[in-house]
């Protein structure tokens, strides 16, 4: 029986495991993950907003064992792409095909910046209790959501967070004495979605009196004085800082024979095959060029890529039909009031991605809830 090894238990890994198990039960599939659980990134924002605890959207990866996928919880210490093998804290695992879907971590430099008084990593679910405590205590000054640099994961999320924080402070009755602001190193809010979508987001921020600092990469964070210094020398005070670190490739990926000099893996953008036979890569651990830079680092892209990579792995091993990722993707841009705008388009289009944005409504919010519910049920039960 041919063996498939999936590295990573996020969107890409789980979508690939589901595709292989349901379509090709004659393959032996093993998934290795450091974490023992999975949740979708936007579930953290629902927790931050106080609308639903993160635990309600969390599932155990051990459920894979009951679905015909061997789950190994272990740290991956080395990847040997040429041999299609990995070293883990649970031992060496070899396979006939490997899918790398290990995501991305925070930039070490930015992670160090956030080890400051009043500062939190917005994307780290483990820091949610501290964020709740800080937001419940603040009564004056500024809450700053700050994109520290790029590339960063899930482009809409920081702007959603700023809007949700604004709503939370309004419910507490302290919004008149607490400013809310967001900073970004980019010239517009959502370059990946284009100028129209960016103006749309900026309009929402302006309508809620949320100050926007564009073209403002962060140079330093001073926890003692609660101050952020931007690259041009400007400073902004904060009482609570919710930082978004730039994404960084996992060291085990950067040190492997799959990565280029940047530390990222650059697979074929249609097949997701790497330069090594039988090895594929998807999701945030990759760099996939497009007309304006690179494909966004977002779970929906990782999931779509995971399905394509799984089909191509099956084609390699079983002679079934091949597949291609066409660059289409979507995301849900959530605003207060349980409303969502739907962003969708061709992110491979030339001379720039062809992306549309709907008006916000409650129906799209229900679609977002259904997206989570249906995939959690399909992937993990």
Secondary structure by P-SEA (a helix, b strand, c coil): cbbbbbccccaaaaaaaaaaaaccccbbbbbbbccccccccaaaaaaaacccccccccccccccccccbbbbbcccccccccccccccccccccccbbbbcccccccaaaaaaaccccccccccccaaaaaaaaaacccccccccccccccccccaaaaaaaaaaaaaaaaacccccbbbbbbbccccccccccaaaaaaaaaaaaaacccccccccccccccccbbbbccccbbbbbcccccccccccccccccccccccccccccccccccccccccccccccbbbbcccccccccaaaaaaaaaaaaaaaaaaccccbbbbbcccccccccccccbbbbbbcccccccccccccccccaaaaaaaaaaaaaaaaaccc
